[in-house]
Amino acid sequence: MITQRQTQSIMFKLRCAAERDPNDVIANSCSQLAFELETPCRIDSLTEMDRQLIAYAFKKDYVPLKEKIRG
């Protein structure tokens, strides 16, 4: 079972990969999966391809291009 906190972490890594990865197919796939994970229970129906994409995003460990301004 994946917690909400873990889901948020996965979505963050996917969004970073979507923003930074030079391969458009991978970037678009990461973006799409991050968007789909906004839907409740989507995390419970991950395909093998989804799992590989998540592993890739964590392996690359991209950071956002711009930091959010806090204040």
C-alpha positions as CSV (number, residue, x, y, z in Angstrom):
1,M,0.0,0.0,0.0
2,I,1.4,3.4,-1.0
3,T,0.7,6.3,1.3
4,Q,-0.5,9.7,0.2
5,R,2.9,11.1,1.2
6,Q,4.6,8.6,-1.0
7,T,2.3,9.4,-3.9
8,Q,3.1,13.1,-3.5
9,S,6.8,12.2,-3.6
10,I,6.3,10.1,-6.8
11,M,4.4,12.9,-8.4
12,F,7.1,15.4,-7.6
13,K,9.8,13.2,-9.1
14,L,7.7,12.6,-12.2
15,R,7.1,16.4,-12.7
16,C,10.7,17.1,-12.3
17,A,11.6,14.5,-14.9
18,A,8.8,15.9,-17.2
19,E,10.4,19.3,-16.9
20,R,14.0,18.3,-17.3
21,D,14.4,15.1,-19.3
22,P,15.7,15.8,-22.8
23,N,13.7,12.9,-24.3
24,D,10.3,14.3,-25.2
25,V,8.6,10.9,-25.1
26,I,9.8,10.2,-21.6
27,A,9.1,13.8,-20.5
28,N,5.5,13.6,-21.8
29,S,5.0,10.2,-20.3
30,C,6.2,11.5,-16.9
31,S,3.9,14.5,-17.1
32,Q,0.9,12.3,-18.1
33,L,1.5,9.8,-15.2
34,A,1.9,12.6,-12.7
35,F,-1.4,14.1,-13.9
36,E,-3.2,10.7,-13.7
37,L,-1.9,10.2,-10.1
38,E,-4.0,13.2,-9.1
39,T,-7.0,10.8,-9.4
40,P,-7.8,8.9,-6.3
41,C,-6.9,5.2,-6.4
42,R,-4.8,5.6,-9.7
43,I,-1.7,4.7,-7.6
44,D,-3.4,1.3,-6.9
45,S,-3.5,0.3,-10.6
46,L,0.1,1.0,-11.8
47,T,1.2,-0.9,-14.8
48,E,4.7,-2.3,-15.3
49,M,5.5,0.6,-17.6
50,D,4.3,3.1,-14.9
51,R,6.6,1.4,-12.4
52,Q,9.5,1.6,-14.8
53,L,8.8,5.3,-15.4
54,I,8.7,6.0,-11.7
55,A,11.9,4.1,-11.1
56,Y,13.5,6.1,-14.0
57,A,12.3,9.4,-12.5
58,F,13.8,8.5,-9.1
59,K,17.0,7.3,-10.6
60,K,17.5,10.5,-12.6
61,D,16.7,12.6,-9.4
62,Y,16.0,15.8,-11.3
63,V,15.3,18.9,-9.4
64,P,13.0,21.7,-10.5
65,L,14.4,24.3,-12.9
66,K,13.1,27.2,-10.7
67,E,12.7,27.1,-6.9
68,K,9.4,28.4,-5.7
69,I,9.6,31.7,-3.8
70,R,8.4,31.3,-0.2
71,G,7.3,34.2,1.7
